[in-house]
Amino acid sequence: MHPAGRAAREGEGPKALPVPSPGLLAAEAYCDEHLGDLAGDAAPPSPTFRGGQRAADAALDRFSVSGYAARRNEVWPTDRRGASRLSPYIRHGLVSLDRAWRAVEGGPRRDVEKFRDELLWQEYARHLHARLGPRMRAPLRASMPWREADLDRAWPAAMACMALAREELEADGWLPNQVRMWLASQLGVRHRMRWQEGEDHFFRHLLDGSRAANRLGWQWTVGSGNGKAYGFSRWQVEKRAPGLCESCALARQCPIGDWPESDALEPQAPPELLRGAPDLETTRGPSQPEVHGEPQHVWVSAESMGHADPALAAWPDLPVIFVFDAPLLGRLRLSRKRLVFLVETLAELASSRRLELWRGAPAEVLAGRPLAATFTPVPGWRRIRRGLDLVALHPWPWLVEPVSGPMASFSQWRKSCGRRR
Ligand SMILES: Cc1cc2nc3c(=O)[nH]c(=O)nc-3n(C[C@H](O)[C@H](O)[C@H](O)COP(=O)(O)OP(=O)(O)OC[C@H]3O[C@@H](n4cnc5c(N)ncnc54)[C@H](O)[C@@H]3O)c2cc1C
């Protein structure tokens, strides 16, 4: 284990941190001083994505859904792209799925339907993760024999398509869906590397990195989630990034001229939890606010940092408390650009709310304080809350009501899941 992770696990007591000043330079300096030992690298901030509610609102205002269906999968040159790039803001609750859903009302029908379908994929990932938790990291419906390899072998820098993809992932912290599938297929299907290694690498770098959507994306691309692997070859690059192959040193000896073999998948029995949820209440949370005391702080986590977070909105005069989970961060080794994004978001929150910041184990920092919080459907949050005095618990803003029915595939889930809230 990395020394920082060890120190964070072994007895690092909670430490109160100052509130960061606004601005990118201040966020970087703050990160280096207070969180630098927990970062996995020294990467500069994303040149494209700024943290905070204002940046999220501006991104949503800028997005036009017209042409989305036709251009969502375009990759290069970048001005051909049609994806919204909202994911870092959706990931951290700065734009709720419901708000994104409503924002495209009145747009061209085909584009609106396609965009909303993608929002539902995000919701599906959240429902799956809420139900399966860490079980999502193991193959769900098929497995294949893995080979030892490393990222450089699976994603060789000499291939223009892989170099473009990896550079954008590691510098910008974001990739179009199509490119995520290229990287995942190249690693998990063609090279048969353990996909969890690729998933961890994505998670460290993506500003939208979530265990829910990331694991879903990897499981479904390599075929372990649905039994069908996505094959990646030169064909997609020529279609989605026209002209890129001409700049490639390997253009005449392209290692991905043919489709990869994908016949190694072995069907396996899906986990029982994909058939039904025995304990829906635990994963769904309350449907109405549950208040049985006087909270003194609103506890906010990285899952929901927006002004519209239900607990933040319900208690506008209470101070807010946020804990950098040092034991967890020490293990995850997130890229510095992810931490800068969070610090920028918190600095902005501090301009409208009294904010208390801590570094340590959340359960220790928060124990004994009467808190208001929004129920959060991720296993880590549920674990922490067990020891806390949550006197006001607010419902998670689900896009569609979770149900206990089968959810082995997106279409099966769509048929059984509840109405939009
Ligand atoms: C291997 C792999 C890993 C992925 N890891 C993540 C991740 O860690 N976090 C993450 O949010 N998404 C992940 N995705 C899903 C998807 O690629 C991104 O959500 C999308 O590319 C974000 O860009 P956008 O906001 O421009 O998307 P748009 O196309 O504009 O879609 C709008 C929103 O819909 C949601 N969405 C779109 N496509 C998907 C999808 N396939 N699955 C789930 N939600 C989707 C996102 O919230 C997105 O912001 C992954 C996909 C793959 C194949």
The ligand as an SDF file (V2000), in Angstrom:
LIG
                    3D

 53 58  0  0  0  0  0  0  0  0999 V2000
  -16.0390    1.8870  -20.0770 C   0  0  0  0  0  0  0  0  0  0  0  0
  -16.9860    3.0010  -19.7050 C   0  0  0  0  0  0  0  0  0  0  0  0
  -16.8120    3.6920  -18.5110 C   0  0  0  0  0  0  0  0  0  0  0  0
  -17.7000    4.7200  -18.1540 C   0  0  0  0  0  0  0  0  0  0  0  0
  -17.5140    5.3610  -16.9530 N   0  0  0  0  0  0  0  0  0  0  0  0
  -18.4040    6.3250  -16.5650 C   0  0  0  0  0  0  0  0  0  0  0  0
  -18.2400    6.9770  -15.3190 C   0  0  0  0  0  0  0  0  0  0  0  0
  -17.3590    6.6870  -14.5140 O   0  0  0  0  0  0  0  0  0  0  0  0
  -19.1640    7.9570  -14.9930 N   0  0  0  0  0  0  0  0  0  0  0  0
  -20.1790    8.3020  -15.8420 C   0  0  0  0  0  0  0  0  0  0  0  0
  -20.9750    9.1970  -15.5040 O   0  0  0  0  0  0  0  0  0  0  0  0
  -20.3550    7.6690  -17.0170 N   0  0  0  0  0  0  0  0  0  0  0  0
  -19.4930    6.6980  -17.4190 C   0  0  0  0  0  0  0  0  0  0  0  0
  -19.6670    6.0710  -18.6170 N   0  0  0  0  0  0  0  0  0  0  0  0
  -20.8720    6.3900  -19.4170 C   0  0  0  0  0  0  0  0  0  0  0  0
  -20.6920    7.4750  -20.4830 C   0  0  0  0  0  0  0  0  0  0  0  0
  -19.5770    7.1950  -21.2830 O   0  0  0  0  0  0  0  0  0  0  0  0
  -20.5430    8.8800  -19.9120 C   0  0  0  0  0  0  0  0  0  0  0  0
  -21.5880    9.1360  -18.9810 O   0  0  0  0  0  0  0  0  0  0  0  0
  -20.6280    9.9360  -21.0120 C   0  0  0  0  0  0  0  0  0  0  0  0
  -19.6800    9.6900  -22.0000 O   0  0  0  0  0  0  0  0  0  0  0  0
  -20.4310   11.3080  -20.3960 C   0  0  0  0  0  0  0  0  0  0  0  0
  -20.3600   12.3080  -21.3820 O   0  0  0  0  0  0  0  0  0  0  0  0
  -21.5480   13.3080  -21.6250 P   0  0  0  0  0  0  0  0  0  0  0  0
  -21.9500   13.9620  -20.3560 O   0  0  0  0  0  0  0  0  0  0  0  0
  -21.1680   14.2010  -22.7530 O   0  0  0  0  0  0  0  0  0  0  0  0
  -22.6910   12.3220  -22.0870 O   0  0  0  0  0  0  0  0  0  0  0  0
  -24.0040   12.5510  -22.9480 P   0  0  0  0  0  0  0  0  0  0  0  0
  -23.9500   11.6390  -24.1020 O   0  0  0  0  0  0  0  0  0  0  0  0
  -24.2240   13.9800  -23.2330 O   0  0  0  0  0  0  0  0  0  0  0  0
  -25.1530   11.9940  -21.9920 O   0  0  0  0  0  0  0  0  0  0  0  0
  -25.7750   12.8030  -20.9860 C   0  0  0  0  0  0  0  0  0  0  0  0
  -25.6540   12.1250  -19.6450 C   0  0  0  0  0  0  0  0  0  0  0  0
  -26.2400   10.8290  -19.6910 O   0  0  0  0  0  0  0  0  0  0  0  0
  -25.4860    9.9210  -18.8930 C   0  0  0  0  0  0  0  0  0  0  0  0
  -24.9350    8.8690  -19.7480 N   0  0  0  0  0  0  0  0  0  0  0  0
  -24.6360    8.9450  -21.0620 C   0  0  0  0  0  0  0  0  0  0  0  0
  -24.2200    7.7500  -21.5270 N   0  0  0  0  0  0  0  0  0  0  0  0
  -24.2290    6.9080  -20.4740 C   0  0  0  0  0  0  0  0  0  0  0  0
  -23.9000    5.5380  -20.2970 C   0  0  0  0  0  0  0  0  0  0  0  0
  -23.5050    4.7730  -21.3190 N   0  0  0  0  0  0  0  0  0  0  0  0
  -23.9900    5.0140  -19.0660 N   0  0  0  0  0  0  0  0  0  0  0  0
  -24.4030    5.7540  -18.0160 C   0  0  0  0  0  0  0  0  0  0  0  0
  -24.7390    7.0590  -18.1230 N   0  0  0  0  0  0  0  0  0  0  0  0
  -24.6540    7.6290  -19.3340 C   0  0  0  0  0  0  0  0  0  0  0  0
  -24.3890   10.7300  -18.2420 C   0  0  0  0  0  0  0  0  0  0  0  0
  -24.8180   11.1670  -16.9790 O   0  0  0  0  0  0  0  0  0  0  0  0
  -24.2210   11.8910  -19.2000 C   0  0  0  0  0  0  0  0  0  0  0  0
  -23.6580   13.0310  -18.6110 O   0  0  0  0  0  0  0  0  0  0  0  0
  -18.7860    5.0460  -19.0100 C   0  0  0  0  0  0  0  0  0  0  0  0
  -18.9450    4.3450  -20.2160 C   0  0  0  0  0  0  0  0  0  0  0  0
  -18.0580    3.3410  -20.5560 C   0  0  0  0  0  0  0  0  0  0  0  0
  -18.2550    2.6220  -21.8600 C   0  0  0  0  0  0  0  0  0  0  0  0
  1  2  1  0
  2  3  1  0
  2 52  2  0
  3  4  2  0
  4  5  1  0
  4 50  1  0
  5  6  2  0
  6  7  1  0
  6 13  1  0
  7  8  2  0
  7  9  1  0
  9 10  1  0
 10 11  2  0
 10 12  1  0
 12 13  2  0
 13 14  1  0
 14 15  1  0
 14 50  1  0
 15 16  1  0
 16 17  1  0
 16 18  1  0
 18 19  1  0
 18 20  1  0
 20 21  1  0
 20 22  1  0
 22 23  1  0
 23 24  1  0
 24 25  2  0
 24 26  1  0
 24 27  1  0
 27 28  1  0
 28 29  2  0
 28 30  1  0
 28 31  1  0
 31 32  1  0
 32 33  1  0
 33 34  1  0
 33 48  1  0
 34 35  1  0
 35 36  1  0
 35 46  1  0
 36 37  1  0
 36 45  1  0
 37 38  2  0
 38 39  1  0
 39 40  1  0
 39 45  2  0
 40 41  1  0
 40 42  2  0
 42 43  1  0
 43 44  2  0
 44 45  1  0
 46 47  1  0
 46 48  1  0
 48 49  1  0
 50 51  2  0
 51 52  1  0
 52 53  1  0
M  END
$$$$
